């Protein structure tokens, strides 16, 4: 039976829609090719290998699409019904069977396509987990642990006397041009570690060790996030990777090993905060928490965070440090050299040197820090700072309290 006019029309419309969709994707490709978490514009060998696998798959499927589409278009055009009479004409032999040669050829072609895709995919899977043998002795070791909803980063090679090893939260700083082997762990549910421009995704599974490696070819600032649904705030479980030249990285490590800064209090009376907000504004729950400077020069913005504020208020900082004890913050957070001794929550010893807070969700500035302290439940629903801290301990913070706490936390460079 010849295809009807309606079937022919449908085929033509499908071709037109496919062409239009292709043109739309090509014209708008800039918006999804060069974003913060692009997997096309990569900056390391592991991500480049994964991009190669993607391209191989795309080319194989494109060839299949072109061949199948061409045969379909040819058959639709050649055997179309040219008039109403032809629509009702049946083939001379209504019982037809497939051509064995064609069927065997299609099976062989499909198998070949799968082999072409499978070979680099299997090799890429092994490549993701283990640093190449030639670079293994030069690899830097880090342990990343997933929590609901933030990441802890441990540097086992960077020992701190009478303390243990260096620990940070939500921002992983690494040496550029050097492989970094990351041990992946979790303390609660399954998470997934993903830095699109450098490597990923690899799951963090309870009671099971996992690992990956990555390398940043050049110094840079990279966005990462959890890629496995893990609860209420999974979508805002983010982190950053900052790659530095070896000399700058070594300087950062030495600074991070030091105990928390102590700002000497003067005789001035603590008045209004000298921070960049005069009063606490109301925020929408989904209001963005970062500025466009992280789109323009994120690494420069990170470097600016490494230096103390010249206008800090010593008296207000002392008041904030006292509140940090009184409001039981010390029970959950560690501030080496000060009072905090908590181990299950982010280490705040040098929190002000990070560009983000709240698990990589908000920019680390006085205004956003005040927003986080005042309404952590609205910023990140279900977070344990609110559920396990604020609620059972009935913590209430006035505007003055928040100003003082912000001043103290912002002094921890």
C-alpha positions as CSV (number, residue, x, y, z in Angstrom):
1,X,0.0,0.0,0.0
2,X,1.3,3.4,-0.9
3,X,1.6,6.0,1.9
4,X,-1.4,8.3,2.1
5,X,-1.2,12.1,1.5
6,X,-1.6,12.6,5.3
7,X,1.4,10.5,6.0
8,X,3.4,12.3,3.4
9,X,2.4,15.7,4.8
10,X,3.3,14.5,8.3
11,X,6.8,13.4,7.1
12,X,7.3,16.8,5.5
13,X,6.3,18.7,8.6
14,X,8.5,16.5,10.8
15,X,11.5,17.3,8.5
16,X,10.7,21.0,8.7
17,X,10.4,21.0,12.5
18,X,13.7,19.0,12.9
19,X,15.5,21.5,10.6
20,X,14.0,24.4,12.6
21,X,15.0,22.9,15.9
22,X,18.6,22.3,14.6
23,X,18.9,25.9,13.5
24,X,17.5,27.1,16.9
25,X,20.1,25.1,18.7
26,X,22.9,26.3,16.5
27,X,21.9,29.9,16.8
28,X,21.6,29.7,20.6
29,X,24.6,27.4,21.2
30,X,26.6,30.1,23.0
31,X,24.1,30.1,25.9
32,X,24.8,26.4,26.7
33,X,28.3,25.9,25.4
34,X,30.3,28.4,27.5
35,X,28.4,28.5,30.8
36,X,29.9,28.0,34.2
37,X,29.2,24.3,34.0
38,X,29.8,23.7,30.4
39,X,31.0,20.2,29.4
40,X,32.1,21.5,25.9
41,X,34.6,24.2,27.0
42,X,36.8,22.1,29.2
43,X,39.9,22.9,31.1
44,X,41.5,19.6,32.0
45,X,42.5,16.2,30.5
46,X,39.7,14.1,32.2
47,X,36.9,16.5,31.0
48,X,38.6,16.6,27.5
49,X,38.5,12.8,27.3
50,X,34.8,12.8,28.3
51,X,34.1,15.4,25.7
52,X,35.8,13.2,23.1
53,X,33.5,10.3,24.0
54,X,30.5,12.6,23.6
55,X,31.7,13.7,20.2
56,X,32.2,10.1,19.0
57,X,28.7,9.3,20.2
58,X,27.3,12.3,18.4
59,X,29.0,11.5,15.1
60,X,27.9,7.9,15.1
61,X,24.3,8.8,15.9
62,X,24.4,11.6,13.3
63,X,25.5,9.1,10.6
64,X,22.7,6.8,11.6
65,X,20.2,9.7,11.6
66,X,21.3,10.9,8.1
67,X,21.1,7.4,6.6
68,X,17.8,6.5,8.1
69,X,16.4,9.9,7.4
70,X,17.5,9.8,3.8
71,X,16.0,6.3,3.2
72,X,12.8,7.4,4.9
73,X,12.6,10.6,2.8
74,X,13.3,8.7,-0.4
75,X,10.7,6.0,0.3
76,X,8.1,8.6,1.3
77,X,8.7,10.6,-1.9
78,X,9.1,7.7,-4.4
79,X,6.1,5.7,-3.2
80,X,3.7,8.5,-2.3
81,X,0.1,8.4,-3.5
82,X,-0.2,10.9,-6.4
83,X,-4.0,10.8,-6.5
84,X,-7.0,9.5,-4.6
85,X,-7.1,6.3,-6.7
86,X,-3.6,5.3,-5.8
87,X,-4.3,5.5,-2.1
88,X,-6.5,2.4,-2.4
89,X,-4.2,0.3,-4.6
90,X,-2.6,-2.7,-2.9
91,X,0.7,-4.3,-3.8
92,X,0.4,-7.3,-6.1
93,X,1.8,-9.5,-3.4
94,X,0.4,-8.5,0.0
95,X,2.5,-11.0,1.8
96,X,6.1,-9.8,1.7
97,X,9.1,-10.9,3.7
98,X,12.3,-9.1,4.7
99,X,15.5,-9.4,2.7
100,X,17.9,-11.5,4.7
101,X,20.9,-9.6,3.3
102,X,19.5,-6.3,4.4
103,X,18.5,-7.6,7.8
104,X,22.0,-9.1,8.5
105,X,23.6,-6.0,7.2
106,X,21.5,-3.8,9.6
107,X,22.5,-6.0,12.6
108,X,26.1,-5.9,11.6
109,X,26.0,-2.1,11.1
110,X,24.3,-1.6,14.5
111,X,26.9,-3.8,16.2
112,X,29.7,-1.9,14.6
113,X,28.2,1.4,15.8
114,X,28.0,0.1,19.3
115,X,31.6,-1.1,19.2
116,X,32.8,2.3,18.0
117,X,31.0,4.0,20.9
118,X,31.9,1.4,23.5
119,X,35.6,1.3,22.9
120,X,36.4,4.9,24.0
121,X,33.6,4.8,26.6
122,X,35.1,1.8,28.5
123,X,38.6,3.2,28.2
124,X,37.3,6.6,29.5
125,X,35.6,5.0,32.5
126,X,39.0,3.5,33.7
127,X,40.7,6.8,32.9
128,X,38.4,8.7,35.1
129,X,39.2,6.7,38.3
130,X,43.0,6.3,38.2
131,X,45.7,8.8,37.6
132,X,47.9,7.7,34.7
133,X,50.9,5.7,35.8
134,X,53.4,8.3,34.5
135,X,51.8,11.0,36.7
136,X,50.9,9.0,39.7
137,X,54.0,10.0,41.8
138,X,53.2,13.6,41.2
139,X,49.5,13.4,42.1
140,X,48.2,15.6,45.0
141,X,45.8,13.8,47.4
142,X,42.5,15.2,48.6
143,X,39.5,13.7,50.4
144,X,36.0,15.1,49.6
145,X,33.1,14.2,51.8
146,X,29.5,14.9,51.0
147,X,27.0,16.0,53.6
148,X,23.4,17.2,53.3
149,X,24.0,19.8,51.8
150,X,27.7,20.8,51.6
151,X,31.2,19.4,50.9
152,X,34.1,19.0,53.2
153,X,37.6,18.9,51.7
154,X,40.6,17.4,53.6
155,X,44.2,17.7,52.7
156,X,46.0,14.7,54.4
157,X,49.4,15.8,53.2
158,X,49.1,19.2,54.9
159,X,49.6,18.4,58.6
160,X,48.9,21.0,61.3
161,X,50.8,20.6,64.6
162,X,48.6,19.3,67.5
163,X,45.5,19.5,65.2
164,X,45.7,17.0,62.4
165,X,45.4,17.8,58.7
166,X,44.1,20.8,56.9
167,X,40.3,20.9,56.4
168,X,38.2,23.4,54.4
169,X,34.6,23.5,53.3
170,X,32.8,24.0,49.9
171,X,35.9,25.4,48.1
172,X,38.6,23.0,46.9
173,X,41.9,24.8,46.2
174,X,44.3,22.8,44.0
175,X,47.6,23.3,42.3
176,X,47.2,23.9,38.5
177,X,48.9,21.7,36.0
178,X,49.2,18.8,38.4
179,X,46.9,15.8,38.8
180,X,44.7,15.7,41.9
181,X,43.5,12.4,43.2
182,X,40.2,12.8,45.1
183,X,38.9,10.2,47.5
184,X,35.1,10.4,47.6
185,X,33.2,9.7,50.8
186,X,29.7,10.5,52.3
187,X,28.4,10.6,55.8
188,X,24.7,10.2,55.0
189,X,23.1,9.6,51.6
190,X,24.4,9.1,48.1
191,X,25.9,12.3,46.6
192,X,27.7,12.8,43.3
193,X,30.9,14.8,42.8
194,X,30.8,16.8,39.5
195,X,33.0,19.6,38.2
196,X,31.9,19.8,34.5
197,X,34.9,21.6,33.2
198,X,37.4,19.4,35.0
199,X,35.8,16.0,35.5
200,X,32.8,14.0,36.7
201,X,30.4,12.6,37.6
202,X,31.3,10.0,40.3
203,X,29.0,8.9,43.1
204,X,29.8,9.2,46.8
205,X,28.2,6.1,48.3
206,X,27.7,5.3,52.0
207,X,30.1,2.7,53.4
208,X,32.0,2.4,50.1
209,X,35.1,4.2,49.0
210,X,35.2,5.8,45.6
211,X,37.6,8.1,43.8
212,X,38.3,10.2,40.7
213,X,41.1,12.4,39.5
214,X,41.1,15.8,37.8
215,X,43.6,18.4,36.6
216,X,43.2,22.0,35.8
217,X,45.6,22.9,32.9
218,X,45.7,26.5,33.9
219,X,44.9,28.6,37.0
220,X,41.1,29.2,37.1
221,X,37.9,29.2,39.1
222,X,35.4,26.4,38.4
223,X,31.9,25.6,39.4
224,X,30.8,22.2,40.8
225,X,27.8,20.6,42.4
226,X,26.2,17.5,43.6
227,X,24.7,15.6,40.7
228,X,22.7,12.9,42.6
229,X,19.4,13.8,44.2
230,X,20.0,13.8,48.0
231,X,17.1,15.6,49.6
232,X,15.3,18.9,49.9
233,X,18.3,21.2,49.0
234,X,20.0,18.9,46.5
235,X,19.6,21.6,43.7
236,X,21.6,24.1,45.8
237,X,24.4,21.8,47.0
238,X,27.3,23.5,45.2
239,X,31.0,24.0,45.6
240,X,33.9,25.7,43.8
241,X,37.4,24.5,42.6
242,X,40.1,27.1,42.6
243,X,43.3,26.2,40.7
244,X,46.4,28.1,41.5
245,X,50.0,28.1,40.3
246,X,52.2,26.0,42.6
247,X,53.8,29.0,44.4
248,X,50.4,30.7,45.1
249,X,49.0,27.3,46.1
250,X,51.8,26.8,48.6
251,X,51.2,30.3,50.1
252,X,47.5,29.5,50.4
253,X,48.2,26.3,52.3
254,X,50.5,28.0,54.7
255,X,47.9,30.7,55.4
256,X,45.2,28.1,55.9
257,X,47.3,26.2,58.4
258,X,47.5,29.2,60.7
259,X,44.9,29.5,63.5
260,X,42.1,32.0,63.2
261,X,42.9,35.7,63.2
262,X,42.6,37.6,66.4
263,X,41.6,41.2,65.9
264,X,42.8,43.2,68.9
265,X,39.9,45.2,70.4
266,X,40.4,48.9,70.9
267,X,38.7,51.3,73.3
268,X,36.1,52.3,70.7
269,X,32.5,51.5,71.5
270,X,30.8,49.0,69.2
271,X,28.2,51.0,67.3
272,X,26.6,50.3,63.9
273,X,28.4,47.7,61.8
274,X,30.8,49.1,59.3
275,X,29.7,46.3,56.9
276,X,28.1,47.2,53.6
277,X,24.5,47.0,54.8
278,X,22.7,49.4,57.2
279,X,19.7,47.3,57.9
280,X,18.6,43.7,57.0
281,X,16.5,43.7,53.9
282,X,13.9,41.1,53.1
283,X,14.9,38.5,50.5
284,X,12.8,36.3,48.3
285,X,13.6,32.6,48.9
286,X,14.9,32.1,45.3
287,X,16.7,35.5,45.0
288,X,20.2,35.0,43.5
289,X,23.0,35.2,45.9
290,X,26.0,36.3,43.8
291,X,27.2,39.3,41.7
292,X,28.3,39.4,38.1
293,X,32.0,39.8,39.1
294,X,32.0,36.0,39.3
295,X,31.1,35.9,35.6
296,X,33.8,38.4,34.6
297,X,36.9,37.7,36.7
298,X,36.1,35.0,39.3
299,X,39.7,34.2,40.2
300,X,40.5,37.8,40.8
301,X,37.4,38.0,43.0
302,X,38.7,35.0,45.0
303,X,42.1,36.6,45.5
304,X,40.5,39.8,46.9
305,X,38.9,37.6,49.6
306,X,42.3,36.6,50.9
307,X,43.0,40.0,52.5
308,X,41.5,41.5,55.7
309,X,39.1,44.4,55.4
310,X,40.9,47.7,56.2
311,X,37.7,49.1,57.7
312,X,36.9,46.3,60.2
313,X,35.5,47.2,63.6
314,X,37.6,45.5,66.4
315,X,35.0,46.2,69.1
316,X,32.1,44.8,67.0
317,X,34.3,41.8,66.1
318,X,34.9,41.1,69.8
319,X,31.1,41.3,70.4
320,X,30.5,38.9,67.6
321,X,33.0,36.4,68.9
322,X,31.3,36.5,72.3
323,X,27.9,35.9,70.6
324,X,29.4,33.0,68.6
325,X,29.9,31.3,72.0
326,X,26.6,32.3,73.6
327,X,24.5,31.2,70.6
328,X,26.1,27.7,70.8
329,X,27.7,28.1,67.3
330,X,30.9,26.6,68.9
331,X,29.1,23.3,69.4
332,X,28.9,22.7,65.6
333,X,31.7,24.7,64.0
334,X,35.5,24.6,64.4
335,X,37.4,27.9,64.6
336,X,41.0,26.8,65.3
337,X,42.6,29.1,67.9
338,X,39.3,30.3,69.1
339,X,36.4,28.5,70.9
340,X,34.8,26.4,68.2
341,X,35.3,22.6,68.4
342,X,32.5,21.2,66.3
343,X,33.4,18.5,63.7
344,X,30.2,17.7,61.8
345,X,29.7,21.1,60.2
346,X,31.9,23.4,58.0
347,X,35.2,24.5,59.5
348,X,35.1,28.3,59.8
349,X,38.7,29.0,60.8
350,X,39.3,31.0,57.6
351,X,35.7,31.3,56.3
352,X,36.1,34.9,55.2
353,X,38.8,33.9,52.7
354,X,36.2,31.9,50.7
355,X,34.1,33.4,48.0
356,X,30.9,31.5,48.9
357,X,28.9,30.4,51.9
358,X,25.8,28.2,52.4
359,X,27.3,25.3,50.5
360,X,28.4,27.4,47.5
361,X,25.0,29.0,47.1
362,X,25.6,32.6,48.2
363,X,28.5,35.0,47.7
364,X,30.5,35.6,50.8
365,X,29.8,39.2,51.5
366,X,28.3,40.9,54.6
367,X,24.9,41.3,53.1
368,X,24.5,37.7,52.0
369,X,26.1,36.4,55.2
370,X,23.5,38.4,57.2
371,X,20.8,36.9,55.0
372,X,22.1,33.4,55.8
373,X,22.4,33.9,59.5
374,X,18.9,35.5,59.8
375,X,16.9,33.0,57.7
376,X,19.0,29.8,56.9
377,X,15.7,27.8,56.4
378,X,14.5,30.1,53.6
379,X,17.9,30.1,51.8
380,X,18.4,26.3,52.0
381,X,15.3,24.4,53.1
382,X,15.9,21.6,55.5
383,X,19.5,22.5,56.3
384,X,20.8,21.1,59.6
385,X,22.1,24.5,60.8
386,X,18.4,25.4,61.2
387,X,16.8,22.0,61.9
388,X,19.4,20.8,64.3
389,X,20.7,24.2,65.6
390,X,18.3,27.0,65.5
391,X,15.1,25.1,66.3
392,X,16.1,22.8,69.2
393,X,18.2,25.5,70.8
394,X,15.6,28.2,70.2
395,X,18.2,30.5,68.7
396,X,16.9,34.0,68.0
397,X,19.1,36.6,66.4
398,X,18.3,40.3,66.5
399,X,19.6,42.7,63.8
400,X,22.3,43.8,66.2
401,X,23.3,40.2,66.9
402,X,23.5,39.5,63.1
403,X,25.7,42.6,62.6
404,X,28.1,41.5,65.2
405,X,28.3,37.9,64.1
406,X,28.9,39.1,60.5
407,X,31.7,41.4,61.6
408,X,33.3,38.4,63.5
409,X,33.0,35.9,60.7
410,X,34.2,38.4,58.1
411,X,37.4,38.9,60.1
412,X,38.3,35.2,59.8
413,X,40.6,35.5,56.8
